[in-house]
């Protein structure tokens, strides 16, 4: 899989097992490997980031590769954190990892890596890149439980031709064993959290930056059931934290004009068969002919389901064969053809 002629590759080293083993595999394959730690805006999670940098530096020392630290704190705050908070304020539930991959890890980092003389960048993502005729295809990882292709749908051909995913062809258990065999002191680390700049919970983070805005909690018939502290503290499909007696209740909608949170006891009210998309992006250099049958995921943990992507005038529509639960504005709907990621878009309703 990994072939080279002493080509230079900059490895994004997070201090975790996946990126550490990625660097080791590339060195073993004969690449000229440089380790890079990216400093992001950390919020209240500074200790975690400081520990990660120390581990990454230590691993680079064990592997005997050069190590660089790049400060992306300002760019990360502007491109990732600020839009994250702005979306929540608009009652949208964003996916910051998708944006970070496009703008930071495979955007700014790629530029910096080229400035260091690297032809490629590598990360510890569980995904694979495969040459197909005139295009590079983004393929699911061998480890289906750890596959991270969902977060990479915004990548394009220009980025993919400079990207290596060394652990994409391995199971997580194999990666941990390799780390142990190589005596890398990260083999038993727990998996990192999904949103790196949030220390505990999303709501705790939001409460520090978004004000309380009291409103009514109502059912579908507008019967008042209680009060909420701000629509941005709730997401579609949420069951916990609503604090109503006689439940469980599910968040099924938000009325921004009247500042009302709409809930239901009936889980069926969460199901939708059709949704609209914005910012649609395709992995291929050529957009596919529509309508197109796909397997689609509407969030990372969602089991992919049969659907059709079509375009009505300028609007993209995704229609599922069977209704799906908790379709959430701001989340990504990602399209697959078997194991190949085709593209995706941001959900709007």
C-alpha positions, 0 to 999 in steps of 0.5 A: 500500500505504502510505496515511496522513493524517499518522498517526504511526508508530514504526519499530523501527530496528535499524540494518539495511537493512530497518528503515532502508528501512521508515522511509524508505518511510513518510516518503515516504508522508507518515507522521509517522515516529519512529525507535525503537531497542530496547536488549536484553540483549546477553550477549557481543554488546554491541559488535554492539548498540552498533554497531547503535544508532549506525547507527540513530541515523545513519539517523534523522539522514539521514532527518530523523526524531526518534529514541528509545532504549528500554531493554528489557534487563531485560524481554528478559532475563526474558522471552526469555533466561531462558526460553531457557536454562530450555528448553535445561535441559529438553532442549527446543530453543526459538525465542526470536525467536517469543517476542520478536516476541510479547512485546517487538517487538509487545508492549512496543514497541507499548505504548511507541509508543502512549505516544509518540502513535503509532497504528502500529508498523513493523518491517523484517520480510518479511511482509504484512498484508491486510484480509479481511472481518472479519479481518486476514490475515498473508500471506507476503512477496513475497520467498519466500526472505526471508519471515519470517511463520514467526516471527509466528504468535503475533501476534493481531488486536489487534496486527496492526491497529497493525502495518505491514510496509513492505518485505513487498511488495519483494524484498530486492534491491529493498530494498538498491537503495532504500537505495543510491539513498537514500544510506543507509550500510547497503545493503551490510550482511550479514543479521543473525544469527537469535538476536541475543544469541548472539555465535558459536554456541548451544553456546558460549553455553550452556556459559557458563550451563549446567553440564556433565553427563556421560552416555552416548551409546547407539544404539537398542539401548542399546549404549554408543558414547561420552560426552556432556557434557550433553543440552542441548548437542544437538538432534534431527537434529544430525550434527556435534559428536557426536564418534563414530568410524565415523559419521556419527551423527544425534541421534534422541532423548534419555533424560532419566531416564537422561541418555542421548543416543540416536543412529543411523547411519540417517537414516530414524530421524529421520522422524516423521509425527505430532506433538503441539502446545501453546500453539496460537494462531490469527491469526483472531479465530475459531478454525477448524473442525477437522480442518483441512488445512494446509501446515505448517512445523516450522522456519524453513528447512523446506519446508512440507508437507501436513498435517492439524491436529486436536484430540483432547480437549484435545490438538492433533495435527499429522499429515503426509501424508508423514513429516518429518525432525528433528521437534524439541520446542520448535520451532514448527510453523506452519500456512499456507493457500497464502500466508496464515499461519493459526496455529501451536503449539509442538512436543511429543513 
